[in-house]
Amino acid sequence: MHYGKAFQGHVLGFEKLKETLQWCLDLGVTEVTVYAFSIENFKRSKEEVDGLMELTKQKIAYLLEESDVIAKHQVRVRALGDLRRLPDDVLQFIAKGVNYTKNNARAFLNVCYAYTSRHEMTEAIKEMVTGAQDGLLYPSDISEDLIEQCLYTGDSPPPDLVVRTSGEVRLSDFLLWQSTYSHLCFQDVLWPEFSVWHFFSAVLSYQHSFAPFRKHVVKTEREGTSNSTRATFAVSWISGKGSTSLRHPSWSRWLRSMQRGEDRGREHSWNACVLGVFNFWNSCVQQAHGFNVKCR
């Protein structure tokens, strides 16, 4: 019974990933890294591990069937981790997915499988030691930059935002080196229940902490531009605890109706509306700095 519930949670987690990736595409986020399977997960029951391996094959097969979507968004899938630990049949499916998207370069989905950050750093050090022993580099060549190039994420920029769900306030051995200067967002919600509102809250939290963006907000507030009012309105609605923080009465009425359980059928269209309001904030950040998200 416990295994059945756990497996159902993994299934819902994969579905949530699909939904979250669409939100990222809508906001112009071009790189997402997800912690799909930790090396520590191999310590779980054989039934659960086997179920996860089978689920992985099913989802990659589904990915290959969605060729039109992949081609439209030009998404490249990359598998990061010690893939030697995975069964051969799973490796074959992963290889198909990676090879099928290898020429895409507009957006990137990094899937960490058989991964922990400490193992990643250990493997990077081993690679450098081997290089020194083979005469390919001198010990003096070893630097922070070289270490970063030897990590699984060597082709990616450091994450701007790291989101950790489930209420745990820890990184759980995920991107420890890469997230040195990342904005960390810990949310008290299980991953399958992660909603577009949690997503907005995380991105807005990052934007609020981003120094160049704060300077832009201060400037627009001093100038009294309409964009400043609109942006503040979006922040208040998404991150506020109640309708009292809203400045527009029609939005306040809608939020109150949502809290009473009304108009839930229109939630999707309102999500799209908020994405439109959100574009101002997102464009400011993109102009100042490349943006990518890491999800745990």
Residue, then its C-alpha position, 0 to 999 in steps of 0.5 A: m500500500h505504501y509503495g502504491k502511494a509513493f509510485q502514484g506520487h512519482v507519476l503525478g510528479f512527472e505530470k507536474l514537471k510537464e506543466t511547469l515546463q510550459w509555464c517556463l516556456d511562457l515566461g521565456v525561461t530557456e533552461v530548467t534543471v530538475y532533480a529526477f533521481s538521486i543516487e540515494n534513491f537506489k536505497r529505496s525498495k526494489e519495487e519502488v526503484d523498478g517502478l521509477m525506472e519503468l516510469t522513466k522509460q514511459k515518459i521518454a517514450y511519450l517525449l519522443e511521441e511529442s515531436d511536434v512540441i519539441a520541434k516547435h520550442q526547439v528543446r534540447v534534453r540533457a541527462l546529467g549524472d552517473l548514468r553508468r548506474l542505470p539499467d541498460d534498457v533505461l540507458q537506451f531510452i535516455a540515449k534516444g531522447v538525448n540523441y533525438t533533441k541534440n540539435n535543438a538549441r533554443a531551450f534546455l531541459n537538464v534531467c539529473y538522474a543517478y545524481t548527487s552534487r558531492h558525487e558530481m564534484t568527486e567525479a570532476i576531481k577524478e577527471m582532473v587527476t586522470g588528466a594530470q597523470d596522463g600529462l594532459l594538464y599540469p597541477s597548476d592548471i587546476s582552478e575553479d573554472l576548470i572544476e566547473q568545466c568538469l562538472y556535469t553542468g559544464d555547458s550550462p550557466p549557474p542557476d539564477l533560481v533554485v526552488r525546493t518544494s516539500g517544506e524542507v529547508r535544505l538542498s539535499d545534495f543538489l547543485l551545491w557548487q553551482s548554486t553558490y550565488s543563486h537565489l534559494c526559494f523554499q516552498d511548503v508544498l509537495w511537488p505534485e501540488f506545486s501550482v502556477w501561483h507557487f511558480f509566480s511567487a518563486v520568480l517574483s522572489y528572485q526578481h525582488s532580490f536581483a540588484p539590477f532589477r531593484k534599481h530599475v524598480v526604484k527608478t520607475e517608481r521615482e518617475g511615476t510610470s504606469n509600468s511601476t504601478r502595474a508591476t507592484f499590483a502583480v506582486s501584491w496579488i500573487s504574493g499577498k495573503g488576501s484581497t486587501s493588498l490588491r489595488h484593482p477592485s475587479w481583481s479583488r472580487w475575483l480573488r474573493s470568489m476564488q477563495r469561496g470556491e467559485d469560478r474555478g473553471r476560469e482559473h486557466s484563463w486567469n493564469a494566462c492573463v497573469l502571464g501577460v501582466f508578468n511579462f513586464w517583470n520578466s522582460c526587465v530581468q531578461q534584459a539585465h541577466g540571463f535567467n534559468v530555473k533549477c527545480r528540486 
